[in-house]
Amino acid sequence: MKKSIYFIIISVVFSACSITPKLENENYLQVREIFLKNCQSKKTQLLYGDLCEKAKGVTDFHDFIKNNFVLEKLESDEGLLTGYYEPELHGSLTKSEIYKYPIYSTPKDLISVDLDDIYPKLKNYRLRGRLHDNKIVPYYSRKEMSKNDINADIIAYSDSKVELFFLEVQGSGRIKLDDGKTIFVGYANQNGQPYRSIGKYLISLGEISKENISLQSIREWFKKHPNRVDEVLNHNPSVVFFKIKEQGATGSLGIKLTPMRSVAVDRRYIPLGSMLYLKAESKSTDFDRIVFAQDTGGAIKGRVRADIFLGFGENAGKIAGKLKAPLQLWIFKPKKREN
């Protein structure tokens, strides 16, 4: 009897570990549309070669994927799916007592060096800093920026330091100006300082429990502790700089993001432009779908790590703020051609 139970348990564990993607239930019209949009980027063209051109005349995209790609599972002990969205801030082009927090473009004295130009082994690594006494030193941290004159154009001024911080975390968003107009902004650069989670910081202080940490709970904590805003925000020395965009949320690939289809990844492990399959179960939503690696983020680190774009608005923000789920991830790779 014990032996039978043992084998049943082993079988269940094996089955759970051998979950395969269910590709039959997809919206392949949408998948094909995004695949072709992805192929507008040079990075995707380098990944998939003539498959980008072949896909243009395809009517059965499910069949196209089966015939031209193989699925490779990415392995990791800790896969994690989180979510992000496109926030809207209130701002003004003119500084005032209400609108006083600058949204900076890339500083003119920020030096950026792709290290693989010098050391090929350091591909995807970049050095950022500023010149001081003929030496490159780290660029100002968040705390230091508040105490120094920053040599950068100011896109607009926000009425909230906290909401501006969350805009940096999301990487792109909209600024609704006091004259009624709206401008889109997206990631342009970063100060080169390490990203440190303010959520983890608040947990370590016992201010918010690990179970209750979310964008919403952090926002509420700031409302109750306005005198500690600088302390907590300065825990993260990393600062994002922006540029004006012609359209809504656009990722690092240069492609406009699609809700529930676009993900940010760690490009040390997953090439930008890749077509992926993800599976994750959260308390509110199950994710079981084909997605596209169109973005990156300072907090997105690891082989099986993805941040899924959930769209614009308050509802998307609520879902994104609470999403944290174990993740399984596969990458579609072109089949090797027979000579």
N, C-alpha and C positions, 0 to 999 in steps of 0.2 A: 504493500500500500504506500509506504513512504517513498519507494522508488518511483512509483507512478506519479505521485504528487511532484516529485523532484523533476521528472521529465516534462510534466505539464508546465511547471514554473519556467523551466528553461525554454520551452517552446514559446510561451507568452513573451518572455524577455526578448527572444530572438526575433519574433514577429514585430515587436515594438521598435526594435533597432533597425529593422529592414523595411521601414516605411518607404514606399516609392511614390513619386509624384503622380497625381492624377491629372493627366494632360487632356483628357477627353472633355472636361466640363468648362473649358475656357471660352472666352469671347475672342475668337481668332481674328475677327475683323479689326477689333481694337488693337490686338497684339501686333498684327501686321502693320497697321497704321503707325504705331509707335516705333516699331523696328525700322521702318522706312525713314521716319523722322530722325531716329538715331544715326542712320546711315548718312545724314547730311554732315556729320562731323568726321574729321580726318582720323580721329582715334578709332572710331567704329570701322571705318573703311580699312584701316590697317589690320584690325582684328579679323574681319570677315571677308576681306577681299572681294571676289566676284559674286559672293552670296548677296551682297547689297544690290547689285544690278539684277541678279536672277529673281530676287523677291518682288521686283516691280511687276512682273507678268504673272504672278502666282494668284490663283483663286482659292485653292485649298491650302491655307497656311499651316494647318495642323500637319498635313502630309509633307509639306516643305520642311518643317522642323524635324520630323521623324527621319526623313531621307538625308538630311544634310548636317544634323547635329547629334552629338552624344552628350548625355548628362553625366557630369562628374560631381560627386558629393564632396563638399568642403568639410573637413573634419576639425572639430575643436571640442575641448571639454566644456566650454562655456559659451554657447551661442546666445546672442541677445538681440531682440528686436525692440526698437523704440520708435517714436513717431515725431514728426515735426510738421509745421504748418506755416502759412503766410500770415503774419500778424498785421494789424493796422495801428499806426501811431498817430497821435495828433501833433501837428507841428506848425512851424512858421518859417518863412525865409528871413524874418527879422528877429533879432534877439530882444527879449523883453523879460519882465519879472515872471511871466508865466512860462514863456518858451525860452529856456536858458541852457539846455543841455545840447551841445553840438554833436551833430552826426557828421563825422569826418570822412573825407575822401582820403586816398592814400597820401601820407605825408611826403613832402618833396625831399626830405632828408632821410627817408627810409631806404636802406640799401638791401637789395635782394639778390642772392647768388644761388643758382642751381648747382649744387655740389657735384652732380654727376658730370658736369662740364669739365671738372678738374679730376674727380675721383669716380670713375664709372661704377665702382661697387656701391656708391652711395646714391643710386638711382632713386628718384622721388623724394630726396631730401633737399631742403632749401635752408640757407642761412640768411637770417634777417637781422639787421642792426643799423647803427648810424656811425658816422665818422666823428671821432673825438681825438684830438691830438695825433692825427694821422694813423689812428688805430680804429678798427671796427669793434664797437662795443655793443652790448645788447640795447635794443630800442627801449624807450621808456615803458615801464609797466603801467597798469591801470592807475595805480596810486600816484606814480610819478607824473603821468600825463595831466592829472588834475592840478599839479603844482608847477607845470612848465608851459611856456608858449609853444604850441604845436604848429609847425610849419606845414599847414594843410588847408586846402579849401574846405569850407563848411557847406554841406549840401542843404541843411536845414537845422532848425533847433526844435528839440522835443520838449514836451511839458512834463516828462517823467523819466527820471534816471533809471528806474527799475524797468519800465517798458522798453527803453533803449537797450538795456542789457539783454532782455529777452529777444529783441530783434537781432542782436549779435549772435545769440545762441541759435536762432532759426536760420540765419544767414541771408535772408531776403525778406522783403515786406513792402507795405504801402505806407506812405505818409499823407494823411489827409490834412491839407493846409488850412489855415484860418481864413483863406479867401475862397474856400470851397473846392479848390483844385486838388487833384491827387497825383502824386509822383510815385513811381516804382523805384525801389533801390535793391541792389543785390551785392553780394560779396565782391570786394575788389582786392583786398589784401589783409594781412594780419601783422601784428607787431613782433611776432617771433617768440613771444613769451609762452611758457607752457600753459595748457588749459587745465584748470583745477575746478572741480565740481563744487558749486556752492551748496548743492543738495547734500552731498557727503559731509561738507563742513557743518551744516546745521544738524545733521544726524550725530556727528561726533561730539557736538556740544550738548546734545540731549534736548535740543529745541523742537525738533520734529522727529517722530519715530520713523524707522526704516519702512514700516508697513504703510505709513501715511504720506510718504514723500511724493510730491508731484509739483508740477508747475503751479497748480492752483493753491496748494498748501503753502508753497514758498511765497506766492504773491500775498496771501492772507497774512503770513507771518510778517512780511514787510509793512503791511498796513498797521499792524499792532505794535511794531518796533521801528518807527521812522528814524529814531536816533541811532540805529545800528545799521542803516542801509549801507553806508560807506565801508564799515568794517567787513560786512559780508561780501559785498561786491568786490572789494579789493583783495579778497582771498583768491580770486581768479585774476592773475596778472595779464592774461591774454585779452587783447582788444582787437575787434574786427573793424576794418575800414570798408566803406561802401562806394558804389558808383551808381549813377542814375541809369535806369534801364528803360527800354522802350515798351516792355511788356511785363506781365506778372512774374511770379517766382521762376527763376531760371537757374539751373544747376551749373556745376563746374564744367560740364561737358559743353555748355553753351546752348542747350536745348531747353525749351520751356517745359517745366515739370508737369506731369499728369498725376492727379490724385489717385492713390492706391496702386500706381504702377511705377512711380519713380522712387528710387532709393539712393541714399548716401551710403558709401562704403569706404573701407580703408584700401586705397589704391596700391598699397604695398602688396596686397594679396589678390585684389580683384581689379582688373583693368577697367578704367572708365569706358563706357560704351557697351559693356557686356550685357548679354541677356541672361537672367537668372530665374531660378524657381525658389520660392521661399514657403516655408510652412511654420506657422506659429499659432499658439492658442492663448488668447488673453481672456480676462474675465468678461469683457464686453463684445469682443469680435474675434472670429477665427480668420486667420490669413492663410490662404492656400492658393497661390497664384504665380503666374509669370510676371516678373518685374524687370526693370532696367536700371543698371548702375549709371546714374546721370549726375551724381553729386558726391561731394566729400564733406567732412566736418571735423573740427578740432577734437571733438569728443568721440568720434567714430574710430575706434582702434581695435583691431583684431581680425582674424581670418573669417570667423562666422559672426559678423557684426553688421547690422543694417539699421538704417533710420528711414522709415517709410514716410513719404510725403502725403499728407492727408487733406491738403487743400487750403482754402481761404475761409476765414471767419471764426466766429466764436465757438461753433459746434466742433469744427476741426481742431481748434485749440484745446477744447475740453478732452477730446479723445487723445490727442498727442501728449497732453500733460500727464496723463495717467498710464500711457502704454509702456509696458515693460514685460516682455514675454520671452520664454525660452525659444530659441530659433534653430531651425534646420535649413541649410542653404545648399543649393546645387547651382552649378554654372554650366551653361550650354557651350560646348566647344565644337568647332567645325570638324566633321569627320575627315580623317586622313584620306587623301586621294590615292588610289592604286595607280602605279606607274604602268 
